[in-house]
Amino acid sequence: MPSAHSPSASDFWSFSLDFYGRPGVAEACLALQDSHGLDVNLLLYCCWRGDTLSAAQIKAAIDLTAPWRAEIVQPLRALRRRLKPGFPPFPDAGVQDLRKRIADAELEAERLQQQALDALARQDGPVPPPARQAAVANLRLLAALCDAEDSISQLDHLASHLD
């Protein structure tokens, strides 16, 4: 869990790997991504930030990452998903090897997105450790800014995994 000192990119990345690996978190994040268009890294950012963010701070995070997400992460994800069932008549082993390399590139793109978010967080000063109350407020504000208010119960459930 991140400490109270100013975090490094690895602190956010480590938090994300730990939190995403908890039972139910990956499924919740992916459901919010697929059904409401919410970016998993922004969901994790809202949970990682132990301070309650303003609309301007969350909007800055959205604006910072939206082009990267649209032009890099989403195309890699779409290609990886497209190759999941194979691509006959091409050899399945080769296609799945390519899919694995694309998945690795997608993960690296997400790590780079988190580095950018970490740098943005540092502009506000030290980031306190994750806190459920702050996460709930941050996630709800993210939903409002992304026109995803119908996801509130799912967001609250996601924040409950911080306990």
N, C-alpha and C positions, 0 to 999 in steps of 0.2 A: 504494500500500500504506500502511496506517495507520502513523503514526510513534509513537514511544514516549511522546509526551506524552498527556495526557488527551484522548481523542478527542471530536470534535463529532459530532452526528448525521450530518453530511455525510461524515465519515470512514467511518462504518459503511456509509452508503448508497453512497459511492464505492467502497469495498471490494466491496460486494455487486454493484454494477453491473459492476465489472471481473471479479470472480471468476465470476459467473454467465455472463458473456460468453465465458469460456474454452471451448475445444472440449470437449464432453462433460459440462460441469458442469450446464448447464440440464437436459439429458436425465436425468442422475443424480438431480438434485434432484426433478424431476417424477415420476420412477419411484418414488423413496422416498416422495413425497407420496401418489401414487395407489395404490401397492401396500401401503404400511405405515402410512399416515396421519400421517407425519411432516411437520411444518410447515416449509416452505421457509425462512422467516425464522429459525426456531430452528436449522435446519441451518447457515445462513449465520452466525448468531451464534456457534455452536460453533466454526466455522472462523475467524471473525474474532478471537475472544478468544485472545490469545497465551499466556494463562495457563491452567493446568489447573483447571477448575472443580470445586467440590464438588457433591454431590447436592443439597444445600440451595440452592445458587446456580442450578443448572439447574431445579430445581423452582420456584423463585421466578420464573424467566423463563417457564416453562410456565404457572404460575398467573396471572401478569400478563397474558399475551397470549391465553389460551384464550377468555375471553368475547368479546374483540374478533374473534378468528378465527372463532368460531362464529356470532356475531350479525351481523358486517359482511363480513369477507373471504369466507368460504365462500358466503354467499348471492349476493354479487356474482359470484363465480367460477361458481357453478351457473347463474346467469342468462346470463352471457356464453357459457358452453358450450352452453346450451340454444338460443341464437340463432345459433350457428355455421352450422347447415345452412339457416338461413332460417326463416320462419314463414308459410308460405302460408295464405291468399292475400294477405298483406300484401306490399307492394312490397319486393323484396330489397334495393334500394339503401337504402331507409329503415331496414330492419331492421339491415343491416350498419353503417349510420351510428350507430344506437342501440347496437349491440354494441361499437363502437369507443369510444363515450362511457362505457359500462359498464366496458370494459377500462381506460380512463384512471382511472376512480373506483376500481377494484380496485387498480391500481398505487399510487394515492395512499393508499389504506387500508393497503397494505403498507408504504409509506414511513412513515406515522404509527406503525405497529407497531414499525418499526425505531427511531423516535425514542424510544419508550417503553423499548425494550430498551437503547438507548444510555444513557438516564438511569439505568437499573438498573445498567449496567456501571460508570458513574461512581461509584456508591455504594461500589464496591470499590476505588476509587483509579484511578491511571493504568492503561490497558490496553496491555500490550506488543504489538508487531507480531505478526501471525499466525504460527504455528509449527505444522508438520505434527504433531509429537509431541503437542502440546496439543490440536490438533484431533481427532486419533484418540481420545484419552482422553475429550474432551468429547462427541464424537459417539457413542461407545460407551455412555457414561453416559446420554445422552439416549435412546438405543435401549432401554436397560434400564428407564428410568423410564416409557417409553411402550409397554412390552411389544412391542418390535420387534427383539428380539435376533436374529431370523433375517435381519436386514438388515445384519449386521456387515460382510460382504465388500463390499457396495455402499457402506457408509459409509467403509470404509478406502479404497476406490477414489476416493470423493469427496475425501477428505483428500489423496490423492496429487496432486491438481491444484494444491495449494499450492506444490509444488516448481517 
